Amino acid sequence: MSIMRWVFLAGVGLILAGAVWASGESYGDMINEAERLWEADEYIASNQVLDKVIKMYPERADAYWRKARNNYDLLENTPREEKPDKDSLVERYREVESLGKRCAELEPQNGSCYLWVAIGMGRRGTTQGVLNSLGEIDDLEKTFLKAIELKPPYRANRGRANSLGDAYNALGQFYRVVPDWRFLQWIFGTRGDINKSVELQRKAVELEPERMEYVKELGVSLICRGNKTGSEADVSEGKKYLRKIEGLPVIKPSDIIDRKHAKELLARPQLACGYSRDEQQEVSREAYEKKEKK
């Protein structure tokens, strides 16, 4: 290495070190502060810290998936009737997806990165409508499976977030709301599978038995399977999980929404297969055929 190049790199290092020293915060300090603010539901303030991290350490991956999570939680904790219009939502979920992709580019073995790519894609798909997003289901499934394969170890305080559990839960939702028609496998490379959905939701609940979202989604998938197969045992077990929600602790703001939705689903279990927290999905064959004729 030439002397001039060494001097240049040393100078850059001193500038960065000086910035950290001046702020009194290291990379770890700032990540911890962003995490503390996220746990306090201060998502915008957490993002402000993460933006500083990204500016100072643009090649470090963790800040990107955490910012994706903040952006997602801002929307997820908003009741359906108060959310932005559909076009705005789609763009915001694209940003979640993009932050996850940048994270994966920087750290290809970080399962939390792929999780947030997939969650951004998935929520964009349910916002656009599952029947309008079938062309992406193969890529979405593969991204979730990649996250699970990497077994991300991240777990937040009280299980408020659990990267592996979140991947099981989200992929379980995917297999429930995507129709299970055989021709989808031929055309798009995958299809829904209610048995896989139940299996994945059980794994999520095993990891975090007090996580309200996991318990709710297991209940919904069991009721959906019971509706599809005529199994009264599945419907009964699913309703048991939905009733259990009333006694679980509120760990995050979206739990309030999940508790409300659980009551609604107990009253209208026929909605289970198309249920999504952001918007009830139309998943009937008739709706698909009508869309194709347009």
Contacts in CASP RR format, 6 or more apart in sequence:
PFRMAT RR
TARGET T0000
AUTHOR 0000-0000-0000
METHOD contacts of the structure
MODEL  1
MSIMRWVFLAGVGLILAGAVWASGESYGDMINEAERLWEADEYIASNQVL
DKVIKMYPERADAYWRKARNNYDLLENTPREEKPDKDSLVERYREVESLG
KRCAELEPQNGSCYLWVAIGMGRRGTTQGVLNSLGEIDDLEKTFLKAIEL
KPPYRANRGRANSLGDAYNALGQFYRVVPDWRFLQWIFGTRGDINKSVEL
QRKAVELEPERMEYVKELGVSLICRGNKTGSEADVSEGKKYLRKIEGLPV
IKPSDIIDRKHAKELLARPQLACGYSRDEQQEVSREAYEKKEKK
16 56 0 8 1.000
19 56 0 8 1.000
20 26 0 8 1.000
20 27 0 8 1.000
20 56 0 8 1.000
23 52 0 8 1.000
25 33 0 8 1.000
27 53 0 8 1.000
27 56 0 8 1.000
27 57 0 8 1.000
27 60 0 8 1.000
30 49 0 8 1.000
30 50 0 8 1.000
30 52 0 8 1.000
30 53 0 8 1.000
31 53 0 8 1.000
31 62 0 8 1.000
31 63 0 8 1.000
31 66 0 8 1.000
33 49 0 8 1.000
34 46 0 8 1.000
34 47 0 8 1.000
34 49 0 8 1.000
34 50 0 8 1.000
34 53 0 8 1.000
34 63 0 8 1.000
34 66 0 8 1.000
35 46 0 8 1.000
35 66 0 8 1.000
35 156 0 8 1.000
37 43 0 8 1.000
37 45 0 8 1.000
37 46 0 8 1.000
37 49 0 8 1.000
38 46 0 8 1.000
38 66 0 8 1.000
38 69 0 8 1.000
38 70 0 8 1.000
38 73 0 8 1.000
39 156 0 8 1.000
39 157 0 8 1.000
39 160 0 8 1.000
41 73 0 8 1.000
41 77 0 8 1.000
41 252 0 8 1.000
41 253 0 8 1.000
43 70 0 8 1.000
43 71 0 8 1.000
43 73 0 8 1.000
43 74 0 8 1.000
44 70 0 8 1.000
44 74 0 8 1.000
46 66 0 8 1.000
46 70 0 8 1.000
47 67 0 8 1.000
47 70 0 8 1.000
47 71 0 8 1.000
50 63 0 8 1.000
50 66 0 8 1.000
50 67 0 8 1.000
50 70 0 8 1.000
51 67 0 8 1.000
53 60 0 8 1.000
53 63 0 8 1.000
54 63 0 8 1.000
54 64 0 8 1.000
54 67 0 8 1.000
57 63 0 8 1.000
59 106 0 8 1.000
60 106 0 8 1.000
61 103 0 8 1.000
61 104 0 8 1.000
61 106 0 8 1.000
61 107 0 8 1.000
61 110 0 8 1.000
61 113 0 8 1.000
62 103 0 8 1.000
62 110 0 8 1.000
62 112 0 8 1.000
64 99 0 8 1.000
64 100 0 8 1.000
64 102 0 8 1.000
64 103 0 8 1.000
64 106 0 8 1.000
64 113 0 8 1.000
65 99 0 8 1.000
65 100 0 8 1.000
65 103 0 8 1.000
65 110 0 8 1.000
65 112 0 8 1.000
65 113 0 8 1.000
65 115 0 8 1.000
65 116 0 8 1.000
67 99 0 8 1.000
68 95 0 8 1.000
68 96 0 8 1.000
68 97 0 8 1.000
68 99 0 8 1.000
68 100 0 8 1.000
68 103 0 8 1.000
68 116 0 8 1.000
68 119 0 8 1.000
68 120 0 8 1.000
69 116 0 8 1.000
69 161 0 8 1.000
71 92 0 8 1.000
71 95 0 8 1.000
71 96 0 8 1.000
71 99 0 8 1.000
72 93 0 8 1.000
72 96 0 8 1.000
72 116 0 8 1.000
72 119 0 8 1.000
72 120 0 8 1.000
72 123 0 8 1.000
73 252 0 8 1.000
73 253 0 8 1.000
73 254 0 8 1.000
75 83 0 8 1.000
75 84 0 8 1.000
75 89 0 8 1.000
75 92 0 8 1.000
75 93 0 8 1.000
75 123 0 8 1.000
75 278 0 8 1.000
76 254 0 8 1.000
76 277 0 8 1.000
76 278 0 8 1.000
77 252 0 8 1.000
77 253 0 8 1.000
77 254 0 8 1.000
77 257 0 8 1.000
79 257 0 8 1.000
80 278 0 8 1.000
80 279 0 8 1.000
83 89 0 8 1.000
83 278 0 8 1.000
84 92 0 8 1.000
86 127 0 8 1.000
86 128 0 8 1.000
89 124 0 8 1.000
89 127 0 8 1.000
89 278 0 8 1.000
90 124 0 8 1.000
90 127 0 8 1.000
90 128 0 8 1.000
93 120 0 8 1.000
93 121 0 8 1.000
93 122 0 8 1.000
93 123 0 8 1.000
93 124 0 8 1.000
93 125 0 8 1.000
93 127 0 8 1.000
94 120 0 8 1.000
94 124 0 8 1.000
96 116 0 8 1.000
96 119 0 8 1.000
96 120 0 8 1.000
96 123 0 8 1.000
97 116 0 8 1.000
97 117 0 8 1.000
97 120 0 8 1.000
97 121 0 8 1.000
97 124 0 8 1.000
99 116 0 8 1.000
100 113 0 8 1.000
100 114 0 8 1.000
100 116 0 8 1.000
100 117 0 8 1.000
101 113 0 8 1.000
101 117 0 8 1.000
103 110 0 8 1.000
103 112 0 8 1.000
103 113 0 8 1.000
103 116 0 8 1.000
103 117 0 8 1.000
104 110 0 8 1.000
104 113 0 8 1.000
104 114 0 8 1.000
104 117 0 8 1.000
106 113 0 8 1.000
107 113 0 8 1.000
109 150 0 8 1.000
110 150 0 8 1.000
110 152 0 8 1.000
111 146 0 8 1.000
111 147 0 8 1.000
111 150 0 8 1.000
111 151 0 8 1.000
111 152 0 8 1.000
111 163 0 8 1.000
111 167 0 8 1.000
112 147 0 8 1.000
112 152 0 8 1.000
112 154 0 8 1.000
112 163 0 8 1.000
114 143 0 8 1.000
114 144 0 8 1.000
114 146 0 8 1.000
114 147 0 8 1.000
114 150 0 8 1.000
115 144 0 8 1.000
115 147 0 8 1.000
115 152 0 8 1.000
115 163 0 8 1.000
115 166 0 8 1.000
115 167 0 8 1.000
115 170 0 8 1.000
117 143 0 8 1.000
118 140 0 8 1.000
118 143 0 8 1.000
118 144 0 8 1.000
118 147 0 8 1.000
118 167 0 8 1.000
118 170 0 8 1.000
118 171 0 8 1.000
119 166 0 8 1.000
119 170 0 8 1.000
121 136 0 8 1.000
121 139 0 8 1.000
121 140 0 8 1.000
121 143 0 8 1.000
122 133 0 8 1.000
122 140 0 8 1.000
122 170 0 8 1.000
122 174 0 8 1.000
123 278 0 8 1.000
124 133 0 8 1.000
125 132 0 8 1.000
125 133 0 8 1.000
125 136 0 8 1.000
126 133 0 8 1.000
126 177 0 8 1.000
126 276 0 8 1.000
126 278 0 8 1.000
126 279 0 8 1.000
126 281 0 8 1.000
127 278 0 8 1.000
127 279 0 8 1.000
129 279 0 8 1.000
129 281 0 8 1.000
129 282 0 8 1.000
130 177 0 8 1.000
130 178 0 8 1.000
130 179 0 8 1.000
130 281 0 8 1.000
130 282 0 8 1.000
130 283 0 8 1.000
131 179 0 8 1.000
131 282 0 8 1.000
131 283 0 8 1.000
131 287 0 8 1.000
131 288 0 8 1.000
131 291 0 8 1.000
132 291 0 8 1.000
134 178 0 8 1.000
134 184 0 8 1.000
134 187 0 8 1.000
134 188 0 8 1.000
135 188 0 8 1.000
137 174 0 8 1.000
137 178 0 8 1.000
137 184 0 8 1.000
137 188 0 8 1.000
137 189 0 8 1.000
137 190 0 8 1.000
137 191 0 8 1.000
138 188 0 8 1.000
138 189 0 8 1.000
138 190 0 8 1.000
140 174 0 8 1.000
141 171 0 8 1.000
141 174 0 8 1.000
141 190 0 8 1.000
144 167 0 8 1.000
144 170 0 8 1.000
144 171 0 8 1.000
144 174 0 8 1.000
145 171 0 8 1.000
147 163 0 8 1.000
147 167 0 8 1.000
148 164 0 8 1.000
148 167 0 8 1.000
148 168 0 8 1.000
148 171 0 8 1.000
151 164 0 8 1.000
152 163 0 8 1.000
152 164 0 8 1.000
152 167 0 8 1.000
153 163 0 8 1.000
153 164 0 8 1.000
154 161 0 8 1.000
154 162 0 8 1.000
154 163 0 8 1.000
155 161 0 8 1.000
155 162 0 8 1.000
155 163 0 8 1.000
156 162 0 8 1.000
158 210 0 8 1.000
158 251 0 8 1.000
159 208 0 8 1.000
159 210 0 8 1.000
159 211 0 8 1.000
159 251 0 8 1.000
160 251 0 8 1.000
160 252 0 8 1.000
162 207 0 8 1.000
162 208 0 8 1.000
162 211 0 8 1.000
164 207 0 8 1.000
165 203 0 8 1.000
165 204 0 8 1.000
165 207 0 8 1.000
165 208 0 8 1.000
165 214 0 8 1.000
166 204 0 8 1.000
168 200 0 8 1.000
168 201 0 8 1.000
168 203 0 8 1.000
168 204 0 8 1.000
168 207 0 8 1.000
169 200 0 8 1.000
169 201 0 8 1.000
169 204 0 8 1.000
169 213 0 8 1.000
169 214 0 8 1.000
169 217 0 8 1.000
171 200 0 8 1.000
172 196 0 8 1.000
172 197 0 8 1.000
172 200 0 8 1.000
172 201 0 8 1.000
172 204 0 8 1.000
172 217 0 8 1.000
172 221 0 8 1.000
173 197 0 8 1.000
173 217 0 8 1.000
173 276 0 8 1.000
174 192 0 8 1.000
174 197 0 8 1.000
175 192 0 8 1.000
175 193 0 8 1.000
175 194 0 8 1.000
175 196 0 8 1.000
175 197 0 8 1.000
175 200 0 8 1.000
176 192 0 8 1.000
176 194 0 8 1.000
176 197 0 8 1.000
176 220 0 8 1.000
176 221 0 8 1.000
176 224 0 8 1.000
176 273 0 8 1.000
176 274 0 8 1.000
176 275 0 8 1.000
177 273 0 8 1.000
177 274 0 8 1.000
177 275 0 8 1.000
177 276 0 8 1.000
177 281 0 8 1.000
177 283 0 8 1.000
178 184 0 8 1.000
178 190 0 8 1.000
178 191 0 8 1.000
178 192 0 8 1.000
178 283 0 8 1.000
179 191 0 8 1.000
179 192 0 8 1.000
179 283 0 8 1.000
179 285 0 8 1.000
179 288 0 8 1.000
180 191 0 8 1.000
180 192 0 8 1.000
180 193 0 8 1.000
180 194 0 8 1.000
181 191 0 8 1.000
181 285 0 8 1.000
182 191 0 8 1.000
184 190 0 8 1.000
184 191 0 8 1.000
184 192 0 8 1.000
185 191 0 8 1.000
194 221 0 8 1.000
194 224 0 8 1.000
194 225 0 8 1.000
194 228 0 8 1.000
194 273 0 8 1.000
195 225 0 8 1.000
197 221 0 8 1.000
197 224 0 8 1.000
197 225 0 8 1.000
198 218 0 8 1.000
198 221 0 8 1.000
198 222 0 8 1.000
198 225 0 8 1.000
201 214 0 8 1.000
201 217 0 8 1.000
201 218 0 8 1.000
201 219 0 8 1.000
201 221 0 8 1.000
202 218 0 8 1.000
204 211 0 8 1.000
204 214 0 8 1.000
204 217 0 8 1.000
204 218 0 8 1.000
205 211 0 8 1.000
205 214 0 8 1.000
205 215 0 8 1.000
205 218 0 8 1.000
207 214 0 8 1.000
208 214 0 8 1.000
209 215 0 8 1.000
210 248 0 8 1.000
210 249 0 8 1.000
210 251 0 8 1.000
211 251 0 8 1.000
212 245 0 8 1.000
212 248 0 8 1.000
212 249 0 8 1.000
212 250 0 8 1.000
212 251 0 8 1.000
212 255 0 8 1.000
212 258 0 8 1.000
212 259 0 8 1.000
213 254 0 8 1.000
213 255 0 8 1.000
213 258 0 8 1.000
215 241 0 8 1.000
215 244 0 8 1.000
215 245 0 8 1.000
215 248 0 8 1.000
216 241 0 8 1.000
216 242 0 8 1.000
216 245 0 8 1.000
216 258 0 8 1.000
216 261 0 8 1.000
216 262 0 8 1.000
218 238 0 8 1.000
218 241 0 8 1.000
219 237 0 8 1.000
219 238 0 8 1.000
219 239 0 8 1.000
219 240 0 8 1.000
219 241 0 8 1.000
219 242 0 8 1.000
220 238 0 8 1.000
220 242 0 8 1.000
220 265 0 8 1.000
220 272 0 8 1.000
220 275 0 8 1.000
221 272 0 8 1.000
222 234 0 8 1.000
222 235 0 8 1.000
222 237 0 8 1.000
222 238 0 8 1.000
222 241 0 8 1.000
223 234 0 8 1.000
223 235 0 8 1.000
223 238 0 8 1.000
223 239 0 8 1.000
223 242 0 8 1.000
223 265 0 8 1.000
223 269 0 8 1.000
223 272 0 8 1.000
224 272 0 8 1.000
224 273 0 8 1.000
224 274 0 8 1.000
224 275 0 8 1.000
225 231 0 8 1.000
225 234 0 8 1.000
226 232 0 8 1.000
226 234 0 8 1.000
226 235 0 8 1.000
227 235 0 8 1.000
227 269 0 8 1.000
227 270 0 8 1.000
227 272 0 8 1.000
227 273 0 8 1.000
228 273 0 8 1.000
235 269 0 8 1.000
239 266 0 8 1.000
239 269 0 8 1.000
242 262 0 8 1.000
242 263 0 8 1.000
242 265 0 8 1.000
242 266 0 8 1.000
243 262 0 8 1.000
243 266 0 8 1.000
245 258 0 8 1.000
245 259 0 8 1.000
245 262 0 8 1.000
246 259 0 8 1.000
246 262 0 8 1.000
248 255 0 8 1.000
250 256 0 8 1.000
250 259 0 8 1.000
254 277 0 8 1.000
257 277 0 8 1.000
258 277 0 8 1.000
261 275 0 8 1.000
261 277 0 8 1.000
264 271 0 8 1.000
265 271 0 8 1.000
265 272 0 8 1.000
265 275 0 8 1.000
271 280 0 8 1.000
273 283 0 8 1.000
274 280 0 8 1.000
274 281 0 8 1.000
274 282 0 8 1.000
274 283 0 8 1.000
275 281 0 8 1.000
END
